[in-house]
């Protein structure tokens, strides 16, 4: 049985373009299958319908359900359901057969691409290109991401690099990309991304008559249904437009801009949000605003949060009631274990629970807590804890503290000696470093002398640092009984955090590496004991832990997209980490605002994975409790508040009150919240809902300006209030954009209020 909203989508006409905005759990698959049945009923042939999906698993699941349903309805042929890459593969093959593209071998393994990148780098260096990062581990992951970004875009490599804002040490990336493409064409090879970028580059360069000729090589679709359209990239979009122009083919796109979380790999939410409407014209927009996954608590919270991005967005929770709570203990590990214990006591299975994090470092204390207590877990998408590069680096120095130079068996793995030479890097050529690593592995006790021999052949400041490093390795065993202190001093003495900063493409990568180290050292401090016993315990925990299909799911929020769980535990909700932002950025900087909106979408995706229970693994401070009870939302990071602003935007206290009185006809006691208008709109959209009164207490301090208020200053012009202090001189902080942040004493400064924050 379709809802009214779903029915309107299904009954859409056969000529005009349509955009379907479907919230999480809105029954998209059911609606799309019903739409296909409707097209059949209107006499449309299956061969005229093309359905595009973004990944193989979604395509297989949809195809299975479609086949089952249309067979039951008496139809015996299905339309084409394909991923973009499968479509691209067939197109490339046809273009090769017709002589439009050179024949090329498809390489699907990462090693082939890495091998070609290494050759490209060598050629680049022979041409005199300056390459600041010599250690492949410092640049390879970023280059692979950059290559995908360029091929997903419709821009030259240099423009893509400039837009990313990466560090100057990576300035050689565009030249490396061009060299890679030259080698790829020399070898007549393609990788997955080329299955779309090669045909697009060809079509873009062709004149209209030739382009029309190429259009005959693809299936004659007259109706396109594109799922998860918010994740489309410019290359995919422009290629489809060239092959299936809107005047010859009806497009129905389905997705939710607020669930676009793959911008880092080329997705462009702007295409669905604005570009599609601008280019196709007369687009009919249909909302699928009702989710059958969760209840009103998540629906209200999701609507409240995402209204910060889109004031018109609404997410109605029509599933079973969903419980929402905070952690019952201040320490993440203890809180996590307590929640899992309660869950099992309710006779629920562990594999119905997922722990979601924004950043990998937030997974460190969680994995260690689960390993320590022997709780089985399944890790999705990331390498196991003790394979992490920063943790293995710390474990290698821990082994030196435990006497590993004299007794190499202490090392967790024999290859870990390499970390002592590579983090921070010793410098020198690649061949030189390989020789040193081989010597160190053969005779670990000679490692300080090996470093000194390198220092003897070096001059100045670098030589001094190498001698200091050799001496430090000799002296590390004095920390045998206090390994946490030894690791902390090592990080400081060797400048490892500065090394992270110089070798990371973005500040967030630097902070992630630092946070991972800090989380591991907190564990070492908590365990106590000498260095050897800590290493022995880690080895024991690693041997005991195996991936278990009955265990708790651990994953980043990005990996959770498209999934749902009975219980979701959300960790790492600290302002400055989630949302992550650079404190130096202007509060009204357009790029900063865009990145904040992107982070907010990620939070929205996280909370809408939960079906029965959502736990925010944080313990709010008394000040944070007070702020949430008042329903106010801090617009900037305040000294007294460390909890993520997204939690405040979700209005958990107001939502709890609403859900408590839901079954009552009305409640005259006002509910304090900034989001009264959003909540009232939500209640109006539900058939049976209580009559409630919402109150927003503004400016309890006399005459205080609010963050977000627009003001004008005689000298600096128009600005936006960042905050006004609640005590002392009640100083006002105003962001004037290009002029920057200014601080004023309200008694001596005339600020003219232009408007309040909307």
Steps between C-alpha positions, in 0.01 A plus 500: 500500500656827388482824697348808338849642443622178337187481285563845353851394396371180339228687307734772366450570128710347223660817363625751758808455724443416866703531819411277796641611836496185713602506867678205662274195519226651280438189287684614186534149359130428540415830329741449209373149432142628505605776258644240261176299519308820422720561192430143385127562545531809278645286220869584555732219389755367756781575252410869518562522875846540654550481877833625639640404841824608668635168624480131417325390820220757455463397135474128586252559781281723285513261202394209721202682646399644162510162327294337774236773502449548126486123447224481762322782313510300176792668320778283363775746405690738724655834412878545514624558856868590507776679685671795334821299460320207333342748258840657437662162435248412228528847348881484485484157337257627234709812436809280459319272255397800291846656509408803708724402792826301492472146635611488861533236769293557817714472814300451819778454756645789702856375459501564124401863558759541777769350277412745223504790747850405613619502139327834443673648804843383381440655158385821662812523716723435200333798334609716795166523684550580869345227717497594868365168629745218440336236718223331302295441814468878540348565158360183342156498666448868417607454138257210452221718639611792279495285185142394575403861574633621164327223306174566684513870416462689176808712576875485425724346769651836601157653568392198705819525707452872562140442610608233749729741682761234577846574639773642276705180547245335266529762227650234271169304491357660180824437311508144636141450383587616147803268496283211619248561222781506245627161622149354516437588138843371401416163658140499368349438843194620689407502865143512632477880501611509133194301392304824532765771467636370167159497323415837652826656377431358153138619483583845633748550215268379221287719276122451517467271191769265630351511849164391362676209332650390833154521661397205280750280686313512832165341593205705370369601841210746500458489879784530750455422871810599696522403868718673763531794263650718775821297457539564127821664384542748211653240266208257545241775468648669193557165324137394551377841382698464176370147437144551623415870457184616681318578176527132398477324836300547819713505816370414846770556761466368854708592803550735792755781484522485881640147469785596267811405697741406220617842386856399592498254211332727245125496572334836436180566700460827307392300193189366671438809712504760219671407174247235393208743539686778319598285201193280456229759567139431608620237749226358725630442853347230719581453869517157663519646850377202703752246630385154607835425667467695827249679720420862578804559725746448213267672255481813716875504569585446132260776391643737759863437403461506125285815507832680562593400142154515345221683688236313295630149573274270699554139610190324639569192714223247438679191629499352848589727791875565524666555837766771519744537791844625607788295642462388859874522572760770422758267345418384146612141551308454825188667357515278193533178699213607727269560203589164346435325832155662524426403140589135555293497820203598284570175311619689194789382281833684483498494119189719508719781639731734312754743644547792261782755509593803292876447526714187524669617820162485678501126426825441693362506859192309380700216347733482798203485743334222300826307462572536871163352598496239225190643333486380136480767233500541124715780361374641170718681251802582720812303576509324839617711792849355523561551128452877529821679402508745793430227755761268352749788511431550872524124558841497334628770738330311784705195398822707516398613851452131588855416381415399145829615348677230702210252486315537164238242606339776706378674183138432411620425146853488362412755230417757771868596517433686175280752688801609706666619180198625309304702760637761490676432172881498509518672160733385227409316180250213477783253428700631797205459736436144376861409575479646853176315572648171382810553722283587802283190460808277479663658807254703711758557775707702250213736416648803687836448323323469162331836559832652612670378181234687305563807716875477427419540128267792565565859600351774712163491673396164349818331625441637850145362502619157387763481780231600752272229367764232536570608860128503576453142380789390726345668803135396455531191722511726809122534454450123525275532806322813375437433131227765459745769608765357266263516204392855584862616520581318175221679314630832629873431466480370143241757387264227378192720517680766293588225253133406474419862424759525223397175330120530517296649218244663730483612861236236578747225405759647736250519785382145431852361530560696820167391649575135415832526685336673797230232523758220494717669764193544721457124481866439592463731801177331604640146477804580714791259530833503319555522126544125449175415678305758297633351176425149621143597585446662160633187328269283710196717424583497129526120493172461687304740280355371175233645277173345610180506299311515830693796635441874523541691173771769509522747214535862400181688420601503133496120498156488663327676208211287374501277809274484807538348846268438795744684727748771402768630738650826374844595634741790458247783534736779603490848352804549278514128414140453385447739341865527417609850402807720488468755780685753290225515240259791495157425645337631182755353259309331215726195490474459878121523478495238224721264699284545810189415297678189372589392855139558605381266222732236644343538846154478341596174326638362829191554714265373228667156499328416832172307512431425869767679702750782454767566763719811487814374672568828680438627855387864479639739761260695728536805272421288194196349678377850581547617141311199362216540752460862390491384139772744394758425234855635534609623158871496577722291724469635855763443768249338732353272232698213345204300367441512125269779385308236304373349825358840599353545151321164542319645806493169697327645808220667304457185289480288817225726636305482174519120493400474868172685441432363150207286609340789689254721318694810603746645750483864605845497664733673251794309354818706482663476158644710219336261254136555588405589141663182365336282764159657440534433129588138583192463723280654232626241250397206721136391498467466878725722714473697826436875526816644655637840594860581406700777665836647407662697780712760326744743657448419866796731555382856427588633161730210408551445131471144373746311284381532142356852540601732214644835610666806345808684628597849377858397418482129413161489328261204521582196711353201681505461879700193598413525869450735793649407834246431773710639784774753572503785249266306267742553212355454151685303229405591144620342174538756220597248232812624320583741783491208744384453859472812722435527874304790649401634838124575459529802734741674264392373157191577294382193310179538301293181494379430145314169544485191718619159398226331298 
